[in-house]
């Protein structure tokens, strides 16, 4: 923290803090219920807001030298011991977004000790979800993707992996578990999903949701932190351009599935995950292959990520992460 406004009472200059990606007022009904991903007062168009994202309230983005944080006493998570936090600062950087998001997906899916879990997507959120599943006590975590390098990264911390380009996940799950279903499933892909098998080069935005319903046992639950939008003008399917997908809702209904969607309420989880990091219960930065780069190298990071790099790039505008390492 380098400066504070006149209404900030408890956060002090020099504090080391984590900034949730979503913005919340702390005053509305949803905030008071812990649903900070759908705050009612920070976006004039609809509930929910975030830094630098379309249709999210017009707040300036956070990928900059400095960020203005509204309602700072409410939104910021202060690390209790600055020196101790600096020792794990790359891990703690994951608290702003992907770690709580992946954890939210697993909590929503009902992951608990002994669970078998299917996670669609081996990007940073999917790997954070896999990490969260183990933290919650899962017995088997199966991560699915099209990208071999990202699947290899998932394998480094104990995940089973499925390459969906090689065929239907259900058949590969049966090979791993001895049965074609799991207890819980998490969608860490969202609306830009591709098909499976011979359709893996084509966009099929409903594929992941339909697969999750197919492979999750009757009575199970689906956590859906993967992004879905109200409209996608570039979609291949006409219905998807207007936010409509060909979801097999009848299958989910017949299996009595529960669904939880939407932005992760970061503040619901970030303090407990901070404690897990500080007390060596989890190595999230290692698991997602977090890599710090200077702000002026952001275009390169975006390009490499778009090309499928198995990394979580972290922008380090002032060299803090580099000095800590």
N, C-alpha and C positions, 0 to 999 in steps of 0.2 A: 504494500500500500504506500503510494507516494504522496497522496494528498486526500483530504476529506472535505466534504461540503458542510455547511452550517447545521444541517439537520442530522448529521451522523454523530451519535453519542458514544458508542461503545467500541467501534473499530478505530484503531489508532494508526497514525503514520508509522511505518516501519513494520507493521504486522504482516505476516506471511499468510496468505489466504487462498482458498479455492473459490472459483467463480462458476456456479452452475450455468450451463448453456441456456437454460430457460429463465425467464425473468418473472418474478412474482411480487405482488404488492404486500403480502402478509396480512391484509386486512379483510379481504373478501371471504365469502363463505367457503369457496374451494380451497383457498390457502389455509384457512383455519381447520379444514378437514384433511390437510396434508396433500391436496391435489394441486401442487404448484405448477404442474405442466399445463393446467387449464385455468390459470388465474383470470379473473373476470375484469380486471381493471387496467391491463397493460397493453391491450390491443383493441382498437376501435372496431375492427371488423369481425372478430370472433374470439372466444376464450383461448388463451395460450399465446405465448410470445417467446422469441429467441433473438439472439444477437445476429444481425446481418443476414437474415433469411427471409425469402420472399413470403409475403402474406403473414408475417409474424410481428406486425406492429411498427415497422419502420425504424427499429433500433439499429444504430450503427454497429457494424460487425466487430468481432473481437480479435481478428487477425491483424493486429496493428501494434505499434510501439506501446500505446497506452489505451486503456478501455475505461469508459465512464460507466460505473455500476449504479443503477438506481436502487433506492431502498436498501442501501448497503448493509445496515445493521441486520436486516432480515436475510438478504440473499447470500452474504459471504460466510463461508466456513473458515474460521480462524484456526490455524494449527497451534496446538497448545504449547509446543516447545520448538522454537525456530531452528535451533541448531540440530535437533533430532530430526525435524522435518526435512532439512536440507540434505541429510544423509539419504533420504528416500524420495527426493523431490521428483524424479522422473515417474516413479510409481504414483505419487500423490497427484501429479498432473492429470492422471487418468480419471480422477474424481469429477472433473468438470463435465464429463459427457459419457464416454464409452463404458466405463466400469459400472456406474449406477444403471445405465441403460441395459447392459447385459444382465446385471443382477435383477433388475425389474422384470425382464423377460422370464427369468427362471423362477422368481417368486410368483409371478402371475401364472406360470405353468404348474405350480405346485411341486417343484422339485424339493425333495427331502431325503434324509438318509436312506440309502438303498435303492433310489430311483434309477431307472434307465431313461436316458434323455437323448432326444434327437434335436440337433441344432442345425438349421438350414443356414448356410453362409459361414465362410471361414475368413471373412474380413475382420477388421478390428472389433466390431461389435459382436460378431459371432464368437471370436476367440475370447472376448471378455465374458460372454455368456457361458462358454465352456469352463472358464476359470471359476465363474460364479457357481456353476453346477457342482463342481468339486468342493468348493467352499461350503456349500449347503449339504454336502454328504452324499452326492450321487454315486452309485456303484459303477455305472457305465455311462460315458458321454460319447455320443456318436456325432461327428461333425461332417456335414456334407457340403460339397462345393464342386466347381468345375476346374478350379485352379490348383494344380499339383503343388506348387510352391507353398500356397497357403495351407493346403492339407498337410504338407510335411511339417509346417510350423505347429499346427494343432497336435500332431503326433508327438512333438518334442516334450509335451507336458502330460502325456498319458491318455490322449483322446484316441478312440477308434475313428477311422475316417472312411468316407464314402465318396467316390468320384461319380457324380450323377451323370456325367457324359457317357459312362459305361453301361447305364441301364437304370431301371427303376429302383429307387431307394428301398422299397419294401423287400425286394429279393435280397439285397445286400444286408439289410438289417437282420433278416432271418439267418443269414450265414454267420453273422456275428453273435447273435443272441440265442439262436435256436428257435426263435419265434419271430413272426413278421411285424410285431408291434412293440411300441415303447410305452412307458408310463406317462411321459410328458414330452412336449415339443415346443421349440422356440423358433420363430421366424425372424432371422437377422438379415434378411435380404430386402424384402419390400417389393414395390411395384415394378422394379426393373428386372424382375426374375426372368430367367430363360427356361426353356423346356429341358426335358431329360432325354438321355439316349440320343437318337438321331435328330432330335429337335433342339439339341443343346446350343446351337448357334443362333436360334431364333428367340425373339422376345415373346414370352408367355406370362403376362403379369399375374395370373391367378394360379400358376403352377405350384408355388410354395405353399400357399394356403390349402389348396386341395390335397397336396401330398401330406401335410401335417394332419389333416383330418383322416386321411387314409391310414397313416402309420401309428396314430395314437389310439391307445386302447379305449374301449367304451367306458365312459365315466371319467376320462382324463381331461386335461386342460391344455390350452394353447396360449402361450405368451407371444404377443405380436408387437415387439418394439420396432421392427422393420418399418420403414417409412412408406405410407400410402398417401396419395394426394387426391384432392377434390377434382383435379383435372390434369391431364397430361397431353398437351397438344401434339407431342412427337410420338405418341403411341402408335403401334402397328394396328391395333384393333380400334374400330370406331368407338365402341362403347367405352374403352379405356381412356379415350381422349376426354371423356366427361366423368371420369372417376368410377365407372361401373365395371365390375369384373365378373367373369363367369364362374362364380364360386359355387361349389356343391354344398350349399347350405343344408340340403336335405340329408346329406351324409352326416354332417356335424350334428344335426338335430337327432337323427336316429341313434347316434352314439352318445347322446347326452353330453356333448362337449361344452366346456366353458371357454369363452374367448375374452382376452383382455387386450385392448389396443391403445394406441395413443402415445403422446410424448411421455417419456419417463419423468416422474416427479423427483428430480435429482435430490432435493433436500430430504426426502423420505429415507434415503439410504446413505448419503455421503458421509455422515459422521461415523456410522458403524463400519463402513468400508475403510475410512481413514484409520480407525483403531485396528482393523485387521492388517492393514499395511504396516503401521508403526510397530506392531507387535509380531511381525514376521509370520503371519498366518497365510500370506498370499504374496505372490510375485507377479503382479499384473503386468508391469512393464516388460519383464522378460517374456511372458507368455504371448504378448501381442507384438513383440519385437519393436518396442518403442524406440524411435530414432530422432534425436533432436537435430534440427537444422536452423540456420539463421533465417531471419525473415526474408532477406533478399533471395533466398533459395527456394521460396515457396512455390514458384512456378515449376521448378524441377521436381519438387516433391509431389505436386499434383499430377504432373505428367507420369511419373513413375508409378504412382498409386493407380492411375487410370489404366496403366499397362499391366496391372496385377501384382505389383510388388507386395510381398508378404511382410509389410511393415506398417506401423502406426507412426506417421510423421508428427512431430511436435515442434511448433515454431518457437524459437528461443531468441526474441528480438534483442535482449540485452546481455546475452551470454551467461545467464544465471545457471542454466543446466550444464553448460560446458564447464564452467568453473567448479560446479559441484562434483562432476564426474572426475 
